[in-house]
Amino acid sequence: MVNNSVIEIFVGDLSNTEYDAVVI
């Protein structure tokens, strides 16, 4: 959406599948 790189890192750190689905 905004910064895929930043979001990916944030999601990866949380290891949340729900957010991961949104990123993908």
Residue frames as a rotation matrix with the C-alpha (Angstrom) as fourth column:
MET 1
0.580 0.814 0.000 0.00
0.814 -0.580 0.000 0.00
0.000 0.000 -1.000 0.00
VAL 2
0.944 -0.297 -0.142 2.33
-0.270 -0.945 0.185 2.73
-0.189 -0.136 -0.973 1.26
ASN 3
0.006 -0.983 -0.183 5.77
-0.990 0.020 -0.142 1.24
0.143 0.182 -0.973 1.78
ASN 4
0.768 0.321 -0.554 5.71
-0.340 0.938 0.072 -2.47
0.543 0.134 0.829 1.01
SER 5
-0.124 -0.918 -0.377 9.23
0.101 0.366 -0.925 -2.81
0.987 -0.153 0.048 2.39
VAL 6
-0.715 -0.124 0.688 8.39
-0.595 -0.409 -0.692 -1.22
0.368 -0.904 0.218 5.73
ILE 7
0.292 0.915 0.276 5.09
-0.954 0.258 0.154 -3.08
0.069 -0.309 0.949 6.01
GLU 8
0.550 -0.128 -0.825 6.74
-0.189 0.943 -0.273 -6.38
0.813 0.307 0.495 5.13
ILE 9
-0.558 -0.823 -0.108 9.32
0.002 0.129 -0.992 -5.90
0.830 -0.554 -0.070 7.88
PHE 10
-0.544 0.430 0.721 6.65
-0.832 -0.390 -0.395 -4.87
0.112 -0.814 0.570 10.38
VAL 11
0.568 0.801 -0.190 4.48
-0.788 0.596 0.152 -7.84
0.235 0.063 0.970 9.48
GLY 12
0.251 -0.566 -0.786 7.42
-0.042 0.805 -0.592 -10.22
0.967 0.181 0.178 9.50
ASP 13
-0.751 -0.555 0.357 8.36
-0.331 -0.152 -0.931 -9.06
0.571 -0.818 -0.069 12.97
LEU 14
-0.215 0.765 0.607 4.84
-0.954 -0.031 -0.300 -9.62
-0.211 -0.643 0.736 14.26
SER 15
-0.984 -0.157 -0.078 4.62
-0.174 0.932 0.318 -12.85
0.023 0.326 -0.945 12.29
ASN 16
-0.307 0.949 0.074 0.91
-0.289 -0.019 -0.957 -12.26
-0.907 -0.316 0.280 11.82
THR 17
-0.689 0.079 0.720 -0.72
0.603 0.614 0.510 -14.33
-0.402 0.786 -0.471 9.10
GLU 18
0.386 0.922 -0.029 -3.67
0.781 -0.343 -0.523 -11.95
-0.492 0.179 -0.852 8.83
TYR 19
0.528 -0.268 -0.806 -1.47
-0.298 -0.947 0.120 -8.95
-0.796 0.176 -0.580 8.07
ASP 20
-0.571 -0.789 0.228 0.73
-0.113 0.351 0.930 -11.11
-0.813 0.505 -0.289 5.86
ALA 21
-0.196 0.597 0.778 -2.30
0.877 0.462 -0.133 -11.93
-0.439 0.656 -0.615 3.70
VAL 22
0.776 0.493 -0.394 -2.99
0.324 -0.847 -0.421 -8.21
-0.542 0.198 -0.817 3.28
VAL 23
0.063 -0.852 -0.520 0.60
-0.467 -0.486 0.739 -7.55
-0.882 0.196 -0.428 2.23
ILE 24
-0.772 -0.307 0.557 0.46
0.263 0.644 0.719 -10.32
-0.579 0.701 -0.416 -0.35
